Amino acid sequence: MAKADLKTKPTSADVEAFIATAEPERRREEARQLIDLFRRITGEQPKMWGDSIIGFGSYDYKYASGREGTWLRTGFSPRKAKHSLYLMGAYCTPDAQAEQDRLFGLLGKHSVGKSCLYINRLEQVDVVILEQLISNNWALMNERYPA
């Protein structure tokens, strides 16, 4: 089966130009703080994925069904209501999921989806715990999908 034709793909769009459009205004400063955090953890430069996701690194995947594609290893989107952080690595093992759940309990105000962490304001979370969550997920993705 060929690679899936995903709508969200890496683009050549300027990350800083995208951040300059983020609303409300505090979202722009928080996005810059998140870029610094992700850059420090991953060693990667930010890249736009689609219209609204800032990604760090990428990986190729193939499901048992044969569907395959390329996706960002980690990243975030400074959405108007909340920051959406993409943390896919913890779903690789039950132990990793348990550790992530433990860290979520220490993080502060947030909500979660299948592989997303939603944060209203960075000041409402423990940035040290957030850094650990991102680091753990980055390491797990690199283990499961070596570069």
C-alpha atoms as a printed R data frame, in Angstrom:
    type eleno elety resid chain resno      x      y      z
1   ATOM     1    CA   MET     A     1  0.000  0.000  0.000
2   ATOM     2    CA   ALA     A     2  1.285  3.468 -0.815
3   ATOM     3    CA   LYS     A     3  1.873  6.158  1.745
4   ATOM     4    CA   ALA     A     4 -1.303  7.816  2.904
5   ATOM     5    CA   ASP     A     5 -1.989 11.200  1.375
6   ATOM     6    CA   LEU     A     6 -2.112 13.104  4.644
7   ATOM     7    CA   LYS     A     7 -3.439 16.642  4.668
8   ATOM     8    CA   THR     A     8 -0.924 17.688  7.318
9   ATOM     9    CA   LYS     A     9  2.559 17.621  5.798
10  ATOM    10    CA   PRO     A    10  5.783 19.518  6.421
11  ATOM    11    CA   THR     A    11  5.840 22.873  4.650
12  ATOM    12    CA   SER     A    12  8.336 25.630  3.990
13  ATOM    13    CA   ALA     A    13  6.176 28.161  5.852
14  ATOM    14    CA   ASP     A    14  8.002 30.435  8.293
15  ATOM    15    CA   VAL     A    15  7.477 29.366 11.916
16  ATOM    16    CA   GLU     A    16  7.975 32.870 13.333
17  ATOM    17    CA   ALA     A    17  5.497 34.351 10.836
18  ATOM    18    CA   PHE     A    18  2.948 31.767 11.959
19  ATOM    19    CA   ILE     A    19  3.565 32.525 15.646
20  ATOM    20    CA   ALA     A    20  3.080 36.237 14.949
21  ATOM    21    CA   THR     A    21 -0.527 35.447 13.994
22  ATOM    22    CA   ALA     A    22 -1.339 33.451 17.151
23  ATOM    23    CA   GLU     A    23 -4.162 34.794 19.308
24  ATOM    24    CA   PRO     A    24 -4.499 35.849 22.033
25  ATOM    25    CA   GLU     A    25 -1.248 37.797 22.313
26  ATOM    26    CA   ARG     A    26  0.083 35.795 25.298
27  ATOM    27    CA   ARG     A    27 -0.148 32.685 23.101
28  ATOM    28    CA   ARG     A    28  2.698 34.115 20.977
29  ATOM    29    CA   GLU     A    29  5.102 34.431 23.924
30  ATOM    30    CA   GLU     A    30  4.145 31.001 25.226
31  ATOM    31    CA   ALA     A    31  4.696 29.532 21.745
32  ATOM    32    CA   ARG     A    32  8.227 30.973 21.726
33  ATOM    33    CA   GLN     A    33  8.847 29.463 25.173
34  ATOM    34    CA   LEU     A    34  7.604 26.089 23.920
35  ATOM    35    CA   ILE     A    35  9.837 26.303 20.844
36  ATOM    36    CA   ASP     A    36 12.844 26.890 23.097
37  ATOM    37    CA   LEU     A    37 11.833 23.936 25.273
38  ATOM    38    CA   PHE     A    38 11.246 21.541 22.357
39  ATOM    39    CA   ARG     A    39 14.425 22.705 20.603
40  ATOM    40    CA   ARG     A    40 16.498 22.112 23.764
41  ATOM    41    CA   ILE     A    41 15.039 18.631 24.308
42  ATOM    42    CA   THR     A    42 15.030 17.409 20.717
43  ATOM    43    CA   GLY     A    43 18.026 19.187 19.224
44  ATOM    44    CA   GLU     A    44 15.786 19.773 16.186
45  ATOM    45    CA   GLN     A    45 14.733 22.991 14.505
46  ATOM    46    CA   PRO     A    46 10.996 23.777 14.382
47  ATOM    47    CA   LYS     A    47  9.200 23.160 11.107
48  ATOM    48    CA   MET     A    48  5.643 23.960 10.114
49  ATOM    49    CA   TRP     A    49  3.369 20.990  9.458
50  ATOM    50    CA   GLY     A    50  0.261 22.063  7.621
51  ATOM    51    CA   ASP     A    51 -1.184 25.431  8.554
52  ATOM    52    CA   SER     A    52 -0.974 25.270 12.331
53  ATOM    53    CA   ILE     A    53  1.395 22.654 13.790
54  ATOM    54    CA   ILE     A    54  5.009 23.301 14.756
55  ATOM    55    CA   GLY     A    55  6.853 19.992 14.553
56  ATOM    56    CA   PHE     A    56 10.239 18.706 15.668
57  ATOM    57    CA   GLY     A    57 11.655 15.753 13.767
58  ATOM    58    CA   SER     A    58  9.661 13.198 11.797
59  ATOM    59    CA   TYR     A    59  9.255  9.460 11.495
60  ATOM    60    CA   ASP     A    60  7.883  6.982  8.994
61  ATOM    61    CA   TYR     A    61  5.244  4.555 10.203
62  ATOM    62    CA   LYS     A    62  3.506  1.517  8.765
63  ATOM    63    CA   TYR     A    63  0.406 -0.041 10.292
64  ATOM    64    CA   ALA     A    64 -0.433 -3.738 10.140
65  ATOM    65    CA   SER     A    65 -3.114 -2.777  7.603
66  ATOM    66    CA   GLY     A    66 -0.342 -1.651  5.256
67  ATOM    67    CA   ARG     A    67 -1.168  2.043  5.562
68  ATOM    68    CA   GLU     A    68  1.985  4.095  5.927
69  ATOM    69    CA   GLY     A    69  2.992  7.715  6.208
70  ATOM    70    CA   THR     A    70  5.294 10.305  7.731
71  ATOM    71    CA   TRP     A    71  4.434 12.311 10.821
72  ATOM    72    CA   LEU     A    72  6.149 14.661 13.262
73  ATOM    73    CA   ARG     A    73  7.947 13.019 16.206
74  ATOM    74    CA   THR     A    74  6.674 15.708 18.553
75  ATOM    75    CA   GLY     A    75  5.455 19.261 18.440
76  ATOM    76    CA   PHE     A    76  2.628 21.603 19.308
77  ATOM    77    CA   SER     A    77  0.054 24.001 18.001
78  ATOM    78    CA   PRO     A    78 -0.645 27.330 19.730
79  ATOM    79    CA   ARG     A    79 -4.394 27.217 19.222
80  ATOM    80    CA   LYS     A    80 -6.603 30.073 20.380
81  ATOM    81    CA   ALA     A    81 -8.212 28.199 23.279
82  ATOM    82    CA   LYS     A    82 -5.300 25.956 24.317
83  ATOM    83    CA   HIS     A    83 -1.865 24.776 23.299
84  ATOM    84    CA   SER     A    84 -2.064 21.287 21.801
85  ATOM    85    CA   LEU     A    85  1.122 19.283 22.419
86  ATOM    86    CA   TYR     A    86  1.648 16.108 20.394
87  ATOM    87    CA   LEU     A    87  3.151 13.387 22.591
88  ATOM    88    CA   MET     A    88  2.873 10.019 20.845
89  ATOM    89    CA   GLY     A    89  5.698  8.030 22.459
90  ATOM    90    CA   ALA     A    90  4.039  6.911 25.692
91  ATOM    91    CA   TYR     A    91  1.555  4.770 23.796
92  ATOM    92    CA   CYS     A    92  4.409  2.420 22.827
93  ATOM    93    CA   THR     A    93  4.303  0.433 26.099
94  ATOM    94    CA   PRO     A    94  2.067  0.068 29.160
95  ATOM    95    CA   ASP     A    95  4.981  1.061 31.439
96  ATOM    96    CA   ALA     A    96  5.531  4.262 29.474
97  ATOM    97    CA   GLN     A    97  1.816  5.037 29.631
98  ATOM    98    CA   ALA     A    98  1.803  4.495 33.400
99  ATOM    99    CA   GLU     A    99  4.765  6.868 33.825
100 ATOM   100    CA   GLN     A   100  3.092  9.460 31.639
101 ATOM   101    CA   ASP     A   101 -0.102  9.200 33.684
102 ATOM   102    CA   ARG     A   102  1.964  9.650 36.875
103 ATOM   103    CA   LEU     A   103  3.564 12.796 35.440
104 ATOM   104    CA   PHE     A   104  0.180 14.108 34.302
105 ATOM   105    CA   GLY     A   105 -0.865 13.883 37.950
106 ATOM   106    CA   LEU     A   106  1.978 16.250 38.866
107 ATOM   107    CA   LEU     A   107  1.709 18.605 35.896
108 ATOM   108    CA   GLY     A   108 -0.991 21.054 36.937
109 ATOM   109    CA   LYS     A   109 -4.037 22.238 35.010
110 ATOM   110    CA   HIS     A   110 -4.363 20.361 31.713
111 ATOM   111    CA   SER     A   111 -6.513 17.941 29.748
112 ATOM   112    CA   VAL     A   112 -5.561 15.073 27.458
113 ATOM   113    CA   GLY     A   113 -6.674 13.344 24.297
114 ATOM   114    CA   LYS     A   114 -5.376 10.126 22.738
115 ATOM   115    CA   SER     A   115 -1.909 11.504 22.007
116 ATOM   116    CA   CYS     A   116 -2.385 15.184 22.817
117 ATOM   117    CA   LEU     A   117 -1.802 17.239 25.907
118 ATOM   118    CA   TYR     A   118 -3.853 20.432 26.134
119 ATOM   119    CA   ILE     A   119 -2.636 23.377 28.218
120 ATOM   120    CA   ASN     A   120 -4.523 26.634 28.640
121 ATOM   121    CA   ARG     A   121 -1.583 28.645 29.990
122 ATOM   122    CA   LEU     A   122  2.012 27.657 30.645
123 ATOM   123    CA   GLU     A   123  1.870 29.394 34.029
124 ATOM   124    CA   GLN     A   124 -0.731 26.808 35.110
125 ATOM   125    CA   VAL     A   125  1.647 23.846 34.729
126 ATOM   126    CA   ASP     A   126  4.940 22.760 36.247
127 ATOM   127    CA   VAL     A   127  7.405 23.383 33.412
128 ATOM   128    CA   VAL     A   128  9.903 20.892 34.897
129 ATOM   129    CA   ILE     A   129  7.249 18.149 34.675
130 ATOM   130    CA   LEU     A   130  6.294 19.315 31.178
131 ATOM   131    CA   GLU     A   131  9.943 19.051 30.149
132 ATOM   132    CA   GLN     A   132 10.076 15.499 31.522
133 ATOM   133    CA   LEU     A   133  6.934 14.537 29.592
134 ATOM   134    CA   ILE     A   134  8.368 15.867 26.333
135 ATOM   135    CA   SER     A   135 11.769 14.245 27.006
136 ATOM   136    CA   ASN     A   136 10.214 10.867 27.792
137 ATOM   137    CA   ASN     A   137  8.076 10.937 24.663
138 ATOM   138    CA   TRP     A   138 11.002 12.034 22.487
139 ATOM   139    CA   ALA     A   139 13.141  9.154 23.807
140 ATOM   140    CA   LEU     A   140 10.331  6.631 23.314
141 ATOM   141    CA   MET     A   141  9.701  7.780 19.742
142 ATOM   142    CA   ASN     A   142 13.410  7.541 18.966
143 ATOM   143    CA   GLU     A   143 13.493  4.035 20.454
144 ATOM   144    CA   ARG     A   144 10.488  2.845 18.492
145 ATOM   145    CA   TYR     A   145 11.352  4.666 15.265
146 ATOM   146    CA   PRO     A   146 15.158  4.972 15.068
147 ATOM   147    CA   ALA     A   147 16.335  7.681 12.674
